[in-house]
């Protein structure tokens, strides 16, 4: 069976939510998930748009909290 890697960016300031997401996605054997976490909108934007990350592949999926510190989810979107 060929496993595909799906890159997931989780943007949430809640440690318990991030743990639940990590647990849910890492328990799947049929798909390999590569999780990246940002605790606020500012960090998410830096991960997505800074020049030092230009050779890093963009995520396939972003889970974005709407009520984030520093930069809100609506501003990130």
PDB file of N, H, CA, C and O in Angstrom:
ATOM      1  N   UNK A   1       0.838  -1.183   0.000  1.00  0.00           N
ATOM      2  CA  UNK A   1       0.000   0.000   0.000  1.00  0.00           C
ATOM      3  C   UNK A   1       0.883   1.247   0.000  1.00  0.00           C
ATOM      4  O   UNK A   1       1.752   1.393   0.859  1.00  0.00           O
ATOM      5  N   UNK A   2       0.665   2.132  -0.950  1.00  0.00           N
ATOM      6  H   UNK A   2      -0.041   2.013  -1.648  1.00  0.00           H
ATOM      7  CA  UNK A   2       1.418   3.362  -1.057  1.00  0.00           C
ATOM      8  C   UNK A   2       0.819   4.414  -0.132  1.00  0.00           C
ATOM      9  O   UNK A   2      -0.361   4.748  -0.242  1.00  0.00           O
ATOM     10  N   UNK A   3       1.636   4.934   0.779  1.00  0.00           N
ATOM     11  H   UNK A   3       2.595   4.663   0.869  1.00  0.00           H
ATOM     12  CA  UNK A   3       1.165   5.950   1.702  1.00  0.00           C
ATOM     13  C   UNK A   3       1.499   7.327   1.163  1.00  0.00           C
ATOM     14  O   UNK A   3       2.624   7.583   0.734  1.00  0.00           O
ATOM     15  N   UNK A   4       0.538   8.190   1.189  1.00  0.00           N
ATOM     16  H   UNK A   4      -0.376   7.982   1.538  1.00  0.00           H
ATOM     17  CA  UNK A   4       0.724   9.564   0.767  1.00  0.00           C
ATOM     18  C   UNK A   4       0.894  10.428   2.005  1.00  0.00           C
ATOM     19  O   UNK A   4       0.243  10.193   3.023  1.00  0.00           O
ATOM     20  N   UNK A   5       1.758  11.418   1.925  1.00  0.00           N
ATOM     21  H   UNK A   5       2.286  11.609   1.098  1.00  0.00           H
ATOM     22  CA  UNK A   5       1.940  12.338   3.034  1.00  0.00           C
ATOM     23  C   UNK A   5       1.104  13.583   2.781  1.00  0.00           C
ATOM     24  O   UNK A   5       1.200  14.211   1.726  1.00  0.00           O
ATOM     25  N   UNK A   6       0.289  13.926   3.758  1.00  0.00           N
ATOM     26  H   UNK A   6       0.211  13.416   4.615  1.00  0.00           H
ATOM     27  CA  UNK A   6      -0.528  15.136   3.683  1.00  0.00           C
ATOM     28  C   UNK A   6      -0.039  16.091   4.750  1.00  0.00           C
ATOM     29  O   UNK A   6       0.030  15.743   5.929  1.00  0.00           O
ATOM     30  N   UNK A   7       0.303  17.305   4.327  1.00  0.00           N
ATOM     31  H   UNK A   7       0.247  17.588   3.369  1.00  0.00           H
ATOM     32  CA  UNK A   7       0.816  18.324   5.247  1.00  0.00           C
ATOM     33  C   UNK A   7      -0.351  19.110   5.827  1.00  0.00           C
ATOM     34  O   UNK A   7      -1.171  19.666   5.096  1.00  0.00           O
ATOM     35  N   UNK A   8      -0.411  19.145   7.160  1.00  0.00           N
ATOM     36  H   UNK A   8       0.254  18.693   7.754  1.00  0.00           H
ATOM     37  CA  UNK A   8      -1.489  19.804   7.882  1.00  0.00           C
ATOM     38  C   UNK A   8      -0.911  20.893   8.774  1.00  0.00           C
ATOM     39  O   UNK A   8       0.005  20.638   9.554  1.00  0.00           O
ATOM     40  N   UNK A   9      -1.441  22.103   8.661  1.00  0.00           N
ATOM     41  H   UNK A   9      -2.186  22.310   8.027  1.00  0.00           H
ATOM     42  CA  UNK A   9      -1.067  23.200   9.540  1.00  0.00           C
ATOM     43  C   UNK A   9      -2.221  23.439  10.500  1.00  0.00           C
ATOM     44  O   UNK A   9      -3.333  23.752  10.074  1.00  0.00           O
ATOM     45  N   UNK A  10      -1.959  23.293  11.790  1.00  0.00           N
ATOM     46  H   UNK A  10      -1.056  23.039  12.136  1.00  0.00           H
ATOM     47  CA  UNK A  10      -2.951  23.530  12.832  1.00  0.00           C
ATOM     48  C   UNK A  10      -2.626  24.877  13.473  1.00  0.00           C
ATOM     49  O   UNK A  10      -1.550  25.060  14.042  1.00  0.00           O
ATOM     50  N   UNK A  11      -3.571  25.820  13.376  1.00  0.00           N
ATOM     51  H   UNK A  11      -4.445  25.671  12.914  1.00  0.00           H
ATOM     52  CA  UNK A  11      -3.381  27.147  13.951  1.00  0.00           C
ATOM     53  C   UNK A  11      -4.411  27.308  15.061  1.00  0.00           C
ATOM     54  O   UNK A  11      -5.581  27.592  14.805  1.00  0.00           O
ATOM     55  N   UNK A  12      -3.957  27.121  16.301  1.00  0.00           N
ATOM     56  H   UNK A  12      -3.006  26.890  16.509  1.00  0.00           H
ATOM     57  CA  UNK A  12      -4.853  27.184  17.450  1.00  0.00           C
ATOM     58  C   UNK A  12      -4.055  27.470  18.706  1.00  0.00           C
ATOM     59  O   UNK A  12      -2.952  26.949  18.875  1.00  0.00           O
ATOM     60  N   UNK A  13      -4.602  28.291  19.588  1.00  0.00           N
ATOM     61  H   UNK A  13      -5.497  28.714  19.451  1.00  0.00           H
ATOM     62  CA  UNK A  13      -3.898  28.643  20.814  1.00  0.00           C
ATOM     63  C   UNK A  13      -4.229  27.720  21.980  1.00  0.00           C
ATOM     64  O   UNK A  13      -3.689  27.896  23.072  1.00  0.00           O
ATOM     65  N   UNK A  14      -5.096  26.751  21.773  1.00  0.00           N
ATOM     66  H   UNK A  14      -5.535  26.608  20.886  1.00  0.00           H
ATOM     67  CA  UNK A  14      -5.491  25.833  22.839  1.00  0.00           C
ATOM     68  C   UNK A  14      -4.626  24.567  22.813  1.00  0.00           C
ATOM     69  O   UNK A  14      -4.695  23.792  21.859  1.00  0.00           O
ATOM     70  N   UNK A  15      -3.808  24.352  23.861  1.00  0.00           N
ATOM     71  H   UNK A  15      -3.752  24.981  24.636  1.00  0.00           H
ATOM     72  CA  UNK A  15      -2.981  23.139  23.908  1.00  0.00           C
ATOM     73  C   UNK A  15      -3.816  21.858  23.875  1.00  0.00           C
ATOM     74  O   UNK A  15      -3.398  20.870  23.270  1.00  0.00           O
ATOM     75  N   UNK A  16      -4.981  21.858  24.511  1.00  0.00           N
ATOM     76  H   UNK A  16      -5.320  22.660  25.002  1.00  0.00           H
ATOM     77  CA  UNK A  16      -5.800  20.639  24.523  1.00  0.00           C
ATOM     78  C   UNK A  16      -6.363  20.343  23.134  1.00  0.00           C
ATOM     79  O   UNK A  16      -6.436  19.180  22.738  1.00  0.00           O
ATOM     80  N   UNK A  17      -6.760  21.369  22.390  1.00  0.00           N
ATOM     81  H   UNK A  17      -6.700  22.315  22.712  1.00  0.00           H
ATOM     82  CA  UNK A  17      -7.246  21.142  21.034  1.00  0.00           C
ATOM     83  C   UNK A  17      -6.121  20.630  20.135  1.00  0.00           C
ATOM     84  O   UNK A  17      -6.317  19.704  19.347  1.00  0.00           O
ATOM     85  N   UNK A  18      -4.950  21.236  20.262  1.00  0.00           N
ATOM     86  H   UNK A  18      -4.791  21.988  20.902  1.00  0.00           H
ATOM     87  CA  UNK A  18      -3.808  20.778  19.451  1.00  0.00           C
ATOM     88  C   UNK A  18      -3.475  19.326  19.768  1.00  0.00           C
ATOM     89  O   UNK A  18      -3.137  18.559  18.867  1.00  0.00           O
ATOM     90  N   UNK A  19      -3.567  18.942  21.035  1.00  0.00           N
ATOM     91  H   UNK A  19      -3.842  19.565  21.767  1.00  0.00           H
ATOM     92  CA  UNK A  19      -3.310  17.547  21.412  1.00  0.00           C
ATOM     93  C   UNK A  19      -4.346  16.621  20.772  1.00  0.00           C
ATOM     94  O   UNK A  19      -3.991  15.575  20.228  1.00  0.00           O
ATOM     95  N   UNK A  20      -5.618  17.002  20.835  1.00  0.00           N
ATOM     96  H   UNK A  20      -5.906  17.852  21.277  1.00  0.00           H
ATOM     97  CA  UNK A  20      -6.676  16.173  20.233  1.00  0.00           C
ATOM     98  C   UNK A  20      -6.473  16.005  18.733  1.00  0.00           C
ATOM     99  O   UNK A  20      -6.631  14.906  18.201  1.00  0.00           O
ATOM    100  N   UNK A  21      -6.124  17.088  18.053  1.00  0.00           N
ATOM    101  H   UNK A  21      -5.995  17.981  18.485  1.00  0.00           H
ATOM    102  CA  UNK A  21      -5.888  17.017  16.610  1.00  0.00           C
ATOM    103  C   UNK A  21      -4.692  16.117  16.316  1.00  0.00           C
ATOM    104  O   UNK A  21      -4.757  15.264  15.431  1.00  0.00           O
ATOM    105  N   UNK A  22      -3.613  16.305  17.050  1.00  0.00           N
ATOM    106  H   UNK A  22      -3.561  16.999  17.768  1.00  0.00           H
ATOM    107  CA  UNK A  22      -2.427  15.473  16.850  1.00  0.00           C
ATOM    108  C   UNK A  22      -2.763  14.005  17.062  1.00  0.00           C
ATOM    109  O   UNK A  22      -2.377  13.152  16.264  1.00  0.00           O
ATOM    110  N   UNK A  23      -3.477  13.715  18.129  1.00  0.00           N
ATOM    111  H   UNK A  23      -3.791  14.408  18.778  1.00  0.00           H
ATOM    112  CA  UNK A  23      -3.853  12.329  18.445  1.00  0.00           C
ATOM    113  C   UNK A  23      -4.754  11.738  17.355  1.00  0.00           C
ATOM    114  O   UNK A  23      -4.555  10.598  16.936  1.00  0.00           O
ATOM    115  N   UNK A  24      -5.731  12.505  16.902  1.00  0.00           N
ATOM    116  H   UNK A  24      -5.892  13.432  17.242  1.00  0.00           H
ATOM    117  CA  UNK A  24      -6.671  12.012  15.891  1.00  0.00           C
ATOM    118  C   UNK A  24      -5.976  11.723  14.564  1.00  0.00           C
ATOM    119  O   UNK A  24      -6.238  10.695  13.939  1.00  0.00           O
ATOM    120  N   UNK A  25      -5.105  12.608  14.135  1.00  0.00           N
ATOM    121  H   UNK A  25      -4.892  13.443  14.642  1.00  0.00           H
ATOM    122  CA  UNK A  25      -4.471  12.427  12.835  1.00  0.00           C
ATOM    123  C   UNK A  25      -3.308  11.443  12.873  1.00  0.00           C
ATOM    124  O   UNK A  25      -3.053  10.765  11.878  1.00  0.00           O
ATOM    125  N   UNK A  26      -2.602  11.349  13.983  1.00  0.00           N
ATOM    126  H   UNK A  26      -2.808  11.901  14.791  1.00  0.00           H
ATOM    127  CA  UNK A  26      -1.466  10.428  14.035  1.00  0.00           C
ATOM    128  C   UNK A  26      -1.900   8.976  14.228  1.00  0.00           C
ATOM    129  O   UNK A  26      -1.093   8.062  14.058  1.00  0.00           O
ATOM    130  N   UNK A  27      -3.160   8.760  14.580  1.00  0.00           N
ATOM    131  H   UNK A  27      -3.815   9.503  14.718  1.00  0.00           H
ATOM    132  CA  UNK A  27      -3.628   7.384  14.789  1.00  0.00           C
ATOM    133  C   UNK A  27      -4.113   6.731  13.489  1.00  0.00           C
ATOM    134  O   UNK A  27      -4.526   5.571  13.508  1.00  0.00           O
ATOM    135  N   UNK A  28      -4.072   7.439  12.382  1.00  0.00           N
ATOM    136  H   UNK A  28      -3.736   8.380  12.367  1.00  0.00           H
ATOM    137  CA  UNK A  28      -4.505   6.901  11.084  1.00  0.00           C
ATOM    138  C   UNK A  28      -3.335   6.250  10.371  1.00  0.00           C
ATOM    139  O   UNK A  28      -2.314   6.893  10.125  1.00  0.00           O
ATOM    140  N   UNK A  29      -3.483   4.964  10.037  1.00  0.00           N
ATOM    141  H   UNK A  29      -4.312   4.441  10.237  1.00  0.00           H
ATOM    142  CA  UNK A  29      -2.405   4.233   9.376  1.00  0.00           C
ATOM    143  C   UNK A  29      -2.431   4.373   7.859  1.00  0.00           C
ATOM    144  O   UNK A  29      -1.399   4.230   7.204  1.00  0.00           O
ATOM    145  N   UNK A  30      -3.608   4.650   7.297  1.00  0.00           N
ATOM    146  H   UNK A  30      -4.446   4.766   7.829  1.00  0.00           H
ATOM    147  CA  UNK A  30      -3.727   4.665   5.849  1.00  0.00           C
ATOM    148  C   UNK A  30      -3.179   5.945   5.205  1.00  0.00           C
ATOM    149  O   UNK A  30      -2.898   5.960   4.007  1.00  0.00           O
ATOM    150  N   UNK A  31      -3.029   7.004   5.983  1.00  0.00           N
ATOM    151  H   UNK A  31      -3.258   6.992   6.957  1.00  0.00           H
ATOM    152  CA  UNK A  31      -2.480   8.262   5.482  1.00  0.00           C
ATOM    153  C   UNK A  31      -1.409   8.738   6.450  1.00  0.00           C
ATOM    154  O   UNK A  31      -1.594   8.690   7.666  1.00  0.00           O
ATOM    155  N   UNK A  32      -0.315   9.186   5.918  1.00  0.00           N
ATOM    156  H   UNK A  32      -0.165   9.225   4.930  1.00  0.00           H
ATOM    157  CA  UNK A  32       0.759   9.743   6.735  1.00  0.00           C
ATOM    158  C   UNK A  32       0.542  11.257   6.826  1.00  0.00           C
ATOM    159  O   UNK A  32       0.496  11.944   5.806  1.00  0.00           O
ATOM    160  N   UNK A  33       0.412  11.763   8.030  1.00  0.00           N
ATOM    161  H   UNK A  33       0.449  11.205   8.859  1.00  0.00           H
ATOM    162  CA  UNK A  33       0.184  13.193   8.257  1.00  0.00           C
ATOM    163  C   UNK A  33       1.455  13.847   8.753  1.00  0.00           C
ATOM    164  O   UNK A  33       2.128  13.317   9.637  1.00  0.00           O
ATOM    165  N   UNK A  34       1.784  14.985   8.193  1.00  0.00           N
ATOM    166  H   UNK A  34       1.237  15.415   7.475  1.00  0.00           H
ATOM    167  CA  UNK A  34       2.901  15.796   8.659  1.00  0.00           C
ATOM    168  C   UNK A  34       2.276  17.047   9.282  1.00  0.00           C
ATOM    169  O   UNK A  34       1.802  17.934   8.572  1.00  0.00           O
ATOM    170  N   UNK A  35       2.280  17.106  10.616  1.00  0.00           N
ATOM    171  H   UNK A  35       2.664  16.386  11.193  1.00  0.00           H
ATOM    172  CA  UNK A  35       1.627  18.204  11.316  1.00  0.00           C
ATOM    173  C   UNK A  35       2.601  19.312  11.685  1.00  0.00           C
ATOM    174  O   UNK A  35       3.691  19.059  12.198  1.00  0.00           O
ATOM    175  N   UNK A  36       2.187  20.541  11.415  1.00  0.00           N
ATOM    176  H   UNK A  36       1.302  20.746  10.998  1.00  0.00           H
ATOM    177  CA  UNK A  36       2.901  21.727  11.855  1.00  0.00           C
ATOM    178  C   UNK A  36       1.922  22.528  12.688  1.00  0.00           C
ATOM    179  O   UNK A  36       0.743  22.625  12.347  1.00  0.00           O
ATOM    180  N   UNK A  37       2.406  23.103  13.783  1.00  0.00           N
ATOM    181  H   UNK A  37       3.364  23.024  14.060  1.00  0.00           H
ATOM    182  CA  UNK A  37       1.534  23.822  14.709  1.00  0.00           C
ATOM    183  C   UNK A  37       1.965  25.279  14.819  1.00  0.00           C
ATOM    184  O   UNK A  37       3.154  25.581  14.914  1.00  0.00           O
ATOM    185  N   UNK A  38       0.987  26.174  14.805  1.00  0.00           N
ATOM    186  H   UNK A  38       0.021  25.929  14.728  1.00  0.00           H
ATOM    187  CA  UNK A  38       1.203  27.590  15.088  1.00  0.00           C
ATOM    188  C   UNK A  38       0.226  27.975  16.204  1.00  0.00           C
ATOM    189  O   UNK A  38      -0.964  27.670  16.122  1.00  0.00           O
ATOM    190  N   UNK A  39       0.724  28.636  17.231  1.00  0.00           N
ATOM    191  H   UNK A  39       1.691  28.883  17.297  1.00  0.00           H
ATOM    192  CA  UNK A  39      -0.111  28.974  18.385  1.00  0.00           C
ATOM    193  C   UNK A  39      -0.836  30.302  18.230  1.00  0.00           C
ATOM    194  O   UNK A  39      -1.675  30.642  19.064  1.00  0.00           O
ATOM    195  N   UNK A  40      -0.534  31.055  17.192  1.00  0.00           N
ATOM    196  H   UNK A  40       0.148  30.779  16.514  1.00  0.00           H
ATOM    197  CA  UNK A  40      -1.222  32.318  16.948  1.00  0.00           C
ATOM    198  C   UNK A  40      -1.161  32.642  15.465  1.00  0.00           C
ATOM    199  O   UNK A  40      -0.412  32.026  14.708  1.00  0.00           O
ATOM    200  N   UNK A  41      -1.965  33.623  15.065  1.00  0.00           N
ATOM    201  H   UNK A  41      -2.573  34.124  15.681  1.00  0.00           H
ATOM    202  CA  UNK A  41      -2.036  33.989  13.656  1.00  0.00           C
ATOM    203  C   UNK A  41      -0.747  34.559  13.107  1.00  0.00           C
ATOM    204  O   UNK A  41      -0.413  34.342  11.942  1.00  0.00           O
ATOM    205  N   UNK A  42      -0.022  35.286  13.938  1.00  0.00           N
ATOM    206  H   UNK A  42      -0.293  35.462  14.885  1.00  0.00           H
ATOM    207  CA  UNK A  42       1.251  35.863  13.498  1.00  0.00           C
ATOM    208  C   UNK A  42       2.245  34.772  13.102  1.00  0.00           C
ATOM    209  O   UNK A  42       2.916  34.875  12.074  1.00  0.00           O
ATOM    210  N   UNK A  43       2.332  33.739  13.918  1.00  0.00           N
ATOM    211  H   UNK A  43       1.787  33.656  14.753  1.00  0.00           H
ATOM    212  CA  UNK A  43       3.228  32.620  13.619  1.00  0.00           C
ATOM    213  C   UNK A  43       2.786  31.886  12.354  1.00  0.00           C
ATOM    214  O   UNK A  43       3.622  31.477  11.548  1.00  0.00           O
ATOM    215  N   UNK A  44       1.475  31.719  12.178  1.00  0.00           N
ATOM    216  H   UNK A  44       0.795  32.052  12.832  1.00  0.00           H
ATOM    217  CA  UNK A  44       0.961  31.047  10.977  1.00  0.00           C
ATOM    218  C   UNK A  44       1.354  31.809   9.718  1.00  0.00           C
ATOM    219  O   UNK A  44       1.800  31.210   8.740  1.00  0.00           O
ATOM    220  N   UNK A  45       1.189  33.127   9.741  1.00  0.00           N
ATOM    221  H   UNK A  45       0.826  33.614  10.536  1.00  0.00           H
ATOM    222  CA  UNK A  45       1.561  33.932   8.581  1.00  0.00           C
ATOM    223  C   UNK A  45       3.056  33.862   8.307  1.00  0.00           C
ATOM    224  O   UNK A  45       3.485  33.829   7.154  1.00  0.00           O
ATOM    225  N   UNK A  46       3.842  33.842   9.371  1.00  0.00           N
ATOM    226  H   UNK A  46       3.494  33.869  10.308  1.00  0.00           H
ATOM    227  CA  UNK A  46       5.299  33.736   9.206  1.00  0.00           C
ATOM    228  C   UNK A  46       5.660  32.392   8.574  1.00  0.00           C
ATOM    229  O   UNK A  46       6.507  32.337   7.682  1.00  0.00           O
ATOM    230  N   UNK A  47       5.027  31.313   9.026  1.00  0.00           N
ATOM    231  H   UNK A  47       4.339  31.358   9.750  1.00  0.00           H
ATOM    232  CA  UNK A  47       5.294  29.989   8.452  1.00  0.00           C
ATOM    233  C   UNK A  47       4.915  29.924   6.972  1.00  0.00           C
ATOM    234  O   UNK A  47       5.587  29.264   6.179  1.00  0.00           O
ATOM    235  N   UNK A  48       3.848  30.606   6.614  1.00  0.00           N
ATOM    236  H   UNK A  48       3.302  31.142   7.257  1.00  0.00           H
ATOM    237  CA  UNK A  48       3.344  30.531   5.244  1.00  0.00           C
ATOM    238  C   UNK A  48       4.055  31.473   4.271  1.00  0.00           C
ATOM    239  O   UNK A  48       4.178  31.153   3.089  1.00  0.00           O
ATOM    240  N   UNK A  49       4.527  32.634   4.753  1.00  0.00           N
ATOM    241  H   UNK A  49       4.427  32.893   5.713  1.00  0.00           H
ATOM    242  CA  UNK A  49       4.953  33.657   3.801  1.00  0.00           C
ATOM    243  C   UNK A  49       6.367  34.187   3.943  1.00  0.00           C
ATOM    244  O   UNK A  49       6.801  34.947   3.078  1.00  0.00           O
ATOM    245  N   UNK A  50       7.109  33.835   4.978  1.00  0.00           N
ATOM    246  H   UNK A  50       6.756  33.217   5.681  1.00  0.00           H
ATOM    247  CA  UNK A  50       8.469  34.365   5.095  1.00  0.00           C
ATOM    248  C   UNK A  50       9.396  33.743   4.060  1.00  0.00           C
ATOM    249  O   UNK A  50       9.247  32.578   3.691  1.00  0.00           O
ATOM    250  N   UNK A  51      10.342  34.529   3.604  1.00  0.00           N
ATOM    251  H   UNK A  51      10.463  35.475   3.904  1.00  0.00           H
ATOM    252  CA  UNK A  51      11.279  34.073   2.573  1.00  0.00           C
ATOM    253  C   UNK A  51      12.057  32.833   2.997  1.00  0.00           C
ATOM    254  O   UNK A  51      12.342  31.968   2.168  1.00  0.00           O
ATOM    255  N   UNK A  52      12.399  32.737   4.266  1.00  0.00           N
ATOM    256  H   UNK A  52      12.168  33.439   4.940  1.00  0.00           H
ATOM    257  CA  UNK A  52      13.175  31.569   4.722  1.00  0.00           C
ATOM    258  C   UNK A  52      12.387  30.275   4.567  1.00  0.00           C
ATOM    259  O   UNK A  52      12.977  29.195   4.590  1.00  0.00           O
ATOM    260  N   UNK A  53      11.079  30.357   4.410  1.00  0.00           N
ATOM    261  H   UNK A  53      10.600  31.234   4.391  1.00  0.00           H
ATOM    262  CA  UNK A  53      10.241  29.168   4.237  1.00  0.00           C
ATOM    263  C   UNK A  53       9.816  28.961   2.785  1.00  0.00           C
ATOM    264  O   UNK A  53       8.962  28.116   2.512  1.00  0.00           O
ATOM    265  N   UNK A  54      10.392  29.713   1.853  1.00  0.00           N
ATOM    266  H   UNK A  54      11.085  30.399   2.075  1.00  0.00           H
ATOM    267  CA  UNK A  54       9.933  29.631   0.468  1.00  0.00           C
ATOM    268  C   UNK A  54      10.168  28.267  -0.169  1.00  0.00           C
ATOM    269  O   UNK A  54       9.476  27.927  -1.129  1.00  0.00           O
ATOM    270  N   UNK A  55      11.110  27.476   0.323  1.00  0.00           N
ATOM    271  H   UNK A  55      11.672  27.752   1.103  1.00  0.00           H
ATOM    272  CA  UNK A  55      11.361  26.137  -0.219  1.00  0.00           C
ATOM    273  C   UNK A  55      10.621  25.048   0.547  1.00  0.00           C
ATOM    274  O   UNK A  55      10.741  23.867   0.220  1.00  0.00           O
ATOM    275  N   UNK A  56       9.859  25.437   1.563  1.00  0.00           N
ATOM    276  H   UNK A  56       9.762  26.396   1.830  1.00  0.00           H
ATOM    277  CA  UNK A  56       9.063  24.486   2.339  1.00  0.00           C
ATOM    278  C   UNK A  56       7.699  24.359   1.660  1.00  0.00           C
ATOM    279  O   UNK A  56       7.047  25.370   1.400  1.00  0.00           O
ATOM    280  N   UNK A  57       7.262  23.141   1.371  1.00  0.00           N
ATOM    281  H   UNK A  57       7.792  22.320   1.583  1.00  0.00           H
ATOM    282  CA  UNK A  57       5.970  22.983   0.693  1.00  0.00           C
ATOM    283  C   UNK A  57       4.824  23.549   1.539  1.00  0.00           C
ATOM    284  O   UNK A  57       4.824  23.430   2.764  1.00  0.00           O
ATOM    285  N   UNK A  58       3.860  24.160   0.869  1.00  0.00           N
ATOM    286  H   UNK A  58       3.860  24.257  -0.127  1.00  0.00           H
ATOM    287  CA  UNK A  58       2.681  24.661   1.563  1.00  0.00           C
ATOM    288  C   UNK A  58       1.854  23.495   2.099  1.00  0.00           C
ATOM    289  O   UNK A  58       1.917  22.393   1.554  1.00  0.00           O
ATOM    290  N   UNK A  59       1.080  23.726   3.158  1.00  0.00           N
ATOM    291  H   UNK A  59       1.030  24.621   3.601  1.00  0.00           H
ATOM    292  CA  UNK A  59       0.234  22.650   3.682  1.00  0.00           C
ATOM    293  C   UNK A  59      -0.885  22.315   2.699  1.00  0.00           C
ATOM    294  O   UNK A  59      -1.332  23.160   1.924  1.00  0.00           O
ATOM    295  N   UNK A  60      -1.322  21.062   2.752  1.00  0.00           N
ATOM    296  H   UNK A  60      -0.959  20.375   3.382  1.00  0.00           H
ATOM    297  CA  UNK A  60      -2.478  20.636   1.965  1.00  0.00           C
ATOM    298  C   UNK A  60      -3.779  21.051   2.640  1.00  0.00           C
ATOM    299  O   UNK A  60      -4.802  21.240   1.981  1.00  0.00           O
ATOM    300  N   UNK A  61      -3.725  21.190   3.962  1.00  0.00           N
ATOM    301  H   UNK A  61      -2.894  21.037   4.496  1.00  0.00           H
ATOM    302  CA  UNK A  61      -4.914  21.490   4.754  1.00  0.00           C
ATOM    303  C   UNK A  61      -4.510  22.379   5.921  1.00  0.00           C
ATOM    304  O   UNK A  61      -3.473  22.159   6.546  1.00  0.00           O
ATOM    305  N   UNK A  62      -5.335  23.389   6.213  1.00  0.00           N
ATOM    306  H   UNK A  62      -6.177  23.568   5.704  1.00  0.00           H
ATOM    307  CA  UNK A  62      -5.094  24.262   7.364  1.00  0.00           C
ATOM    308  C   UNK A  62      -6.331  24.231   8.243  1.00  0.00           C
ATOM    309  O   UNK A  62      -7.437  24.507   7.778  1.00  0.00           O
ATOM    310  N   UNK A  63      -6.144  23.894   9.518  1.00  0.00           N
ATOM    311  H   UNK A  63      -5.245  23.671   9.896  1.00  0.00           H
ATOM    312  CA  UNK A  63      -7.214  24.002  10.509  1.00  0.00           C
ATOM    313  C   UNK A  63      -6.952  25.299  11.260  1.00  0.00           C
ATOM    314  O   UNK A  63      -5.930  25.433  11.933  1.00  0.00           O
ATOM    315  N   UNK A  64      -7.874  26.259  11.149  1.00  0.00           N
ATOM    316  H   UNK A  64      -8.704  26.150  10.603  1.00  0.00           H
ATOM    317  CA  UNK A  64      -7.642  27.611  11.615  1.00  0.00           C
ATOM    318  C   UNK A  64      -8.685  28.023  12.646  1.00  0.00           C
ATOM    319  O   UNK A  64      -9.880  28.069  12.353  1.00  0.00           O
ATOM    320  N   UNK A  65      -8.223  28.320  13.850  1.00  0.00           N
ATOM    321  H   UNK A  65      -7.252  28.283  14.089  1.00  0.00           H
ATOM    322  CA  UNK A  65      -9.080  28.856  14.899  1.00  0.00           C
ATOM    323  C   UNK A  65      -9.425  30.297  14.530  1.00  0.00           C
ATOM    324  O   UNK A  65      -8.573  31.023  14.016  1.00  0.00           O
ATOM    325  N   UNK A  66     -10.640  30.711  14.780  1.00  0.00           N
ATOM    326  H   UNK A  66     -11.332  30.122  15.197  1.00  0.00           H
ATOM    327  CA  UNK A  66     -11.077  32.057  14.430  1.00  0.00           C
ATOM    328  C   UNK A  66     -10.623  33.086  15.462  1.00  0.00           C
ATOM    329  O   UNK A  66     -10.304  34.221  15.107  1.00  0.00           O
ATOM    330  N   UNK A  67     -10.592  32.695  16.741  1.00  0.00           N
ATOM    331  H   UNK A  67     -10.851  31.773  17.029  1.00  0.00           H
ATOM    332  CA  UNK A  67     -10.245  33.609  17.835  1.00  0.00           C
ATOM    333  C   UNK A  67      -8.816  33.346  18.301  1.00  0.00           C
ATOM    334  O   UNK A  67      -8.588  32.610  19.261  1.00  0.00           O
ATOM    335  N   UNK A  68      -7.876  33.949  17.617  1.00  0.00           N
ATOM    336  H   UNK A  68      -8.061  34.546  16.837  1.00  0.00           H
ATOM    337  CA  UNK A  68      -6.455  33.758  17.907  1.00  0.00           C
ATOM    338  C   UNK A  68      -5.860  35.020  18.524  1.00  0.00           C
ATOM    339  O   UNK A  68      -6.347  36.124  18.280  1.00  0.00           O
ATOM    340  N   UNK A  69      -4.805  34.854  19.326  1.00  0.00           N
ATOM    341  H   UNK A  69      -4.410  33.957  19.524  1.00  0.00           H
ATOM    342  CA  UNK A  69      -4.090  36.039  19.803  1.00  0.00           C
ATOM    343  C   UNK A  69      -3.214  36.628  18.692  1.00  0.00           C
ATOM    344  O   UNK A  69      -2.892  35.952  17.715  1.00  0.00           O
ATOM    345  N   UNK A  70      -2.843  37.872  18.855  1.00  0.00           N
ATOM    346  H   UNK A  70      -3.105  38.421  19.648  1.00  0.00           H
ATOM    347  CA  UNK A  70      -1.959  38.637  17.963  1.00  0.00           C
ATOM    348  C   UNK A  70      -2.632  38.964  16.630  1.00  0.00           C
ATOM    349  O   UNK A  70      -2.930  40.130  16.369  1.00  0.00           O
ATOM    350  N   UNK A  71      -2.875  37.973  15.794  1.00  0.00           N
ATOM    351  H   UNK A  71      -2.633  37.027  16.007  1.00  0.00           H
ATOM    352  CA  UNK A  71      -3.565  38.165  14.516  1.00  0.00           C
ATOM    353  C   UNK A  71      -4.717  37.169  14.487  1.00  0.00           C
ATOM    354  O   UNK A  71      -4.502  35.972  14.675  1.00  0.00           O
ATOM    355  N   UNK A  72      -5.930  37.644  14.256  1.00  0.00           N
ATOM    356  H   UNK A  72      -6.105  38.616  14.103  1.00  0.00           H
ATOM    357  CA  UNK A  72      -7.114  36.776  14.320  1.00  0.00           C
ATOM    358  C   UNK A  72      -7.163  35.798  13.138  1.00  0.00           C
ATOM    359  O   UNK A  72      -6.465  35.963  12.137  1.00  0.00           O
ATOM    360  N   UNK A  73      -8.000  34.792  13.287  1.00  0.00           N
ATOM    361  H   UNK A  73      -8.567  34.657  14.100  1.00  0.00           H
ATOM    362  CA  UNK A  73      -8.176  33.823  12.217  1.00  0.00           C
ATOM    363  C   UNK A  73      -8.726  34.455  10.955  1.00  0.00           C
ATOM    364  O   UNK A  73      -8.343  34.072   9.849  1.00  0.00           O
ATOM    365  N   UNK A  74      -9.625  35.424  11.109  1.00  0.00           N
ATOM    366  H   UNK A  74      -9.937  35.735  12.007  1.00  0.00           H
ATOM    367  CA  UNK A  74     -10.180  36.088   9.916  1.00  0.00           C
ATOM    368  C   UNK A  74      -9.095  36.892   9.186  1.00  0.00           C
ATOM    369  O   UNK A  74      -9.102  36.960   7.957  1.00  0.00           O
ATOM    370  N   UNK A  75      -8.178  37.492   9.924  1.00  0.00           N
ATOM    371  H   UNK A  75      -8.173  37.436  10.923  1.00  0.00           H
ATOM    372  CA  UNK A  75      -7.078  38.219   9.284  1.00  0.00           C
ATOM    373  C   UNK A  75      -6.113  37.266   8.589  1.00  0.00           C
ATOM    374  O   UNK A  75      -5.585  37.596   7.527  1.00  0.00           O
ATOM    375  N   UNK A  76      -5.873  36.097   9.163  1.00  0.00           N
ATOM    376  H   UNK A  76      -6.301  35.829  10.026  1.00  0.00           H
ATOM    377  CA  UNK A  76      -5.012  35.096   8.537  1.00  0.00           C
ATOM    378  C   UNK A  76      -5.659  34.626   7.230  1.00  0.00           C
ATOM    379  O   UNK A  76      -4.994  34.510   6.201  1.00  0.00           O
ATOM    380  N   UNK A  77      -6.943  34.363   7.292  1.00  0.00           N
ATOM    381  H   UNK A  77      -7.483  34.457   8.128  1.00  0.00           H
ATOM    382  CA  UNK A  77      -7.663  33.894   6.113  1.00  0.00           C
ATOM    383  C   UNK A  77      -7.670  34.958   5.025  1.00  0.00           C
ATOM    384  O   UNK A  77      -8.233  34.741   3.952  1.00  0.00           O
TER     385      UNK A  77
END
